[in-house]
Amino acid sequence: MGYNDDLLHTEQIIADRKKFFLDLKSNARGKVLKITEDVGGNRDTIMVPAEILGDFIAALTDIRATAEGE
């Protein structure tokens, strides 16, 4: 991912001292969700290909249900 990528959508989540940036981007290889965690200026990033977002969201939904004791 570089500076010429097209930003299609962005969201930000703030939790305590952490910020999460969710950026849907498009480039020559397709679409990707870039998830960045910022804690006091230290950043970690993962990239999730758009074609597996459904699986990614389903896994997060399962984790949420477990965490909430459902």
C-alpha positions as CSV (number, residue, x, y, z in Angstrom):
1,M,0.0,0.0,0.0
2,G,1.4,3.3,-0.9
3,Y,0.5,7.0,-1.1
4,N,-1.3,6.6,-4.5
5,D,-3.9,4.3,-3.0
6,D,-7.5,5.5,-3.2
7,L,-9.2,5.8,0.2
8,L,-12.7,4.6,-0.2
9,H,-14.0,4.8,3.4
10,T,-12.6,5.5,6.9
11,E,-13.7,5.0,10.4
12,Q,-12.1,5.7,13.8
13,I,-12.7,4.0,17.1
14,I,-11.3,5.4,20.4
15,A,-11.0,3.1,23.4
16,D,-9.2,4.4,26.5
17,R,-5.8,5.5,25.3
18,K,-6.0,3.5,22.0
19,K,-7.2,4.7,18.6
20,F,-8.2,2.3,15.9
21,F,-8.3,3.5,12.3
22,L,-10.2,1.4,9.7
23,D,-9.4,2.4,6.2
24,L,-10.9,0.8,3.1
25,K,-8.5,1.3,0.3
26,S,-8.3,0.4,-3.4
27,N,-5.2,-0.1,-5.5
28,A,-4.2,-1.9,-8.7
29,R,-4.4,-5.3,-6.8
30,G,-7.9,-4.7,-5.5
31,K,-9.5,-3.5,-2.3
32,V,-8.1,-4.0,1.2
33,L,-9.1,-3.0,4.8
34,K,-6.2,-1.5,6.6
35,I,-6.6,-1.7,10.4
36,T,-4.2,0.5,12.4
37,E,-3.9,0.6,16.2
38,D,-2.3,3.7,17.6
39,V,-1.2,3.7,21.3
40,G,0.7,6.8,22.3
41,G,2.2,7.3,18.8
42,N,3.2,3.6,18.4
43,R,1.3,2.0,15.5
44,D,0.7,-1.5,14.4
45,T,-1.2,-2.3,11.1
46,I,-2.7,-5.3,9.5
47,M,-4.2,-5.6,6.1
48,V,-7.3,-7.7,5.4
49,P,-8.2,-8.4,1.7
50,A,-11.7,-7.2,0.9
51,E,-12.7,-10.6,-0.5
52,I,-12.4,-12.2,3.0
53,L,-14.1,-9.4,5.0
54,G,-17.2,-11.6,5.4
55,D,-15.1,-14.4,7.0
56,F,-13.2,-11.8,9.1
57,I,-16.4,-10.2,10.4
58,A,-18.0,-13.6,11.1
59,A,-14.9,-14.6,13.2
60,L,-15.1,-11.3,15.1
61,T,-18.8,-11.9,15.7
62,D,-18.1,-15.4,17.1
63,I,-15.4,-13.9,19.4
64,R,-17.8,-11.2,20.6
65,A,-20.5,-13.7,21.4
66,T,-17.9,-15.7,23.5
67,A,-16.6,-12.6,25.2
68,E,-20.2,-11.6,26.1
69,G,-21.0,-15.1,27.4
70,E,-23.6,-15.9,24.8
